[in-house]
């Protein structure tokens, strides 16, 4: 945890992402509050600004495990509750995109069937594709929450207003993320971040 003097350093020295970025813009007159409370308040401010979400697939929608059939097909499992909340988010007006290095047609069919139209697969360099997502949707990077779990996700995680990851992301990703879900990949971490944002913005469905 940074000292209060470090938190209050001039803006031109501020980090771009991570917990340091969450607390960096805190006015000096509120630094008497406990640091953890300050971090949470400013994370909530970021969550309130989110208008769109972009997700990796393997390790986020899935648990990073594949079953290999004798024919060589790769089988993945996904959490149906993640899918339900993706539908609700789209119905609530959020833009939702997928950027994945995988090329699974089954994964594509599953996620596009939920209503996701911004689906990019076979991606080695994710940042240029993320820029295409912004152009296609009219969003700014300051409108987007990105959730990823591995090193190829870091360039995009550094650009968005809320960088998020599952509980079992690699250490390099955890180190820079604003929000680390308590839930591992493939077990509802997508629902976790979507639900938090939607409830905070008053867009969670009522039944």
N, C-alpha and C positions, 0 to 999 in steps of 0.2 A: 504494500500500500504506500503510495507516495506521501511525502510530508505535505503540510498545508502550504509551505512556501513553494514547493514544486507544483502543486495544483494551481497556484495563482500566478504562474509564470506568464510572460507576455504571449499574446495570441500568435505571433509569428513563429513561435517555437512549438506550437501545439502539435501533438501527434494526430494522425488522420483517423485512426480507428481504435477500437478496443476500449477497455474501462477507462484508460487515461483520457481518451477523447470524450467519453461520457461526462467526466467530471471537469474537463478543462475549462469550460466556459462559465464556471460558477463564479458569481461576483464575490469579491473579497469579503463583503459584509455578511455573507451567509456561511462563511467557512467555520463558524463556531458549531455548526450542526455536525453530528457524527458522520464520518466519511461514508459509511455504508448507506445511510439514509440519503445523503446527497447523491450518491451514485444511482440509487433507485429512482429518485425523483427525476433525474435527467434522462435515465433510460426510458421512463414512462413518457417524457416529452418527445423522445425520438419515436416511440411506438405510436404516439398520437399522430405523427406526421406521415405515417406509411400509407401509400395509396396502391402499392403493388408488391408482389412477391415473386421471387425467382428461386427455384430449387434445383439442386443436383438430384440425381436419382439413386445411384448405388451408394449405400451408407446413409441415406436420408429417408427416401421412401422405402428402401430395402435395408436388410440387416447386414449387408456386405457379404452375404453368403450366396453362392450359386450351386444348384444341383446340376450335375453334368450327366445327361442321358447317354446310353450306349451309342446313340446316333450323333452325339456331339452337341446337342442342343443345351442351352444354358437356361435353367429355370429359376425364377426369383419368386419370393413371396412379398406381398404388400399388405399393409394394415387397412382394412376397409373403412375404419373411422377416419383415417387420413383423407381417403377419397370423399367421404361425406362432407367433410369441412371444406375441401377444395370446391365442391359444388356450391356450398353456402357462400363462400367468399366470392365466387364469380357472380352469383345472384345478387350479392350485396354491392357489386360494382367495382370490386378490386380487379386489377390486371394480374394474371398469374402466368408465369412462364417456366419452362423447363430447359436447362442447359446441361447436357450429359455427354460424357465421352463414350457411352455405350451405344450400340446400334440395334438393340433388341426391338423387333417389330411387335412382339407381344406387349412389351412395356409401353411402346408408343400407342398401341390400340387402347390399352387400359387408361392411360392418362388423357389422351385426346377424347376418349369417350366421356370423360368427366366434364368436358367443355373447354379444355385448354387448347388454344389455337397457336400460341407461341411456343412451339416445341422444336428444340434444336438438338439433334443427336449426332454422334460421331465427332464431337468437338474436342480438338486437342488444345486450342488456345481459346479460353473462355471469355476473355475481356472484349475482343472485337465482336463476338456474338452478343454479349451483353449490350454493347453499344447499339447493335442492330435492334435488339429488343426495345431499347429506349426510343429509338427512332420510330419503330412500328407502333408503339403504344402512346407516344407523346409524353411519356414520363421523364422525369429527371432522376439522376442517380440519388438525389436527396429525397426521392419519394419511395425508394425501394428497400425492402428487407430481403436479403439473400441468405439462404441456408445451405451450407456445404460442410463437408467433413474431411476433406483431404487437401493436400498441397496444391493441386491444380485449381482449387477454388479461391485461393488466397488473393490473386489479383482483383477479382470481383469483390470479395469481402472487404478489401481496402477502399472501395469506391462508394459503397452504399451507406445510407443513413443508419440502418440497423444490420449489423453482421451477426449471424446466428449459426449455431451448430448443434448437433446431437451430443448427448452425454459421452459417447464413445468416439468422438472425433479425434484426429491425431493432435498431439500436443502443440504443434506449430499453429494449427487453426484455433484451438482453444485460447491460445495466448493472445490472439488479436480480436476475438469476438466480443461484441457488446453483451450478447445473451447466449449462455450455454444451457440448453434444455436439460432438465433432469432425466429425460427419457432418451434411450439410445435409438439409433437409426432403425427404421422398420417397425418400430413399436409404438408409434404415435407422436413422434417429435414434430412432425408436420402439423398435426392437429394442435399441438401445444402452442406453437408460435402463432398460428392463425387464430386460435381461440383467444389468446391474450390480446392481440391487436383488436380483434372484432369486439370483444367485450369492453375494452378500454374506450373504443370509439362509438359504443352504443349500437353496433351493427350485428350483434349476436342474435340469431333467430329465437323467437319466443313461441312456445307451443302450449 
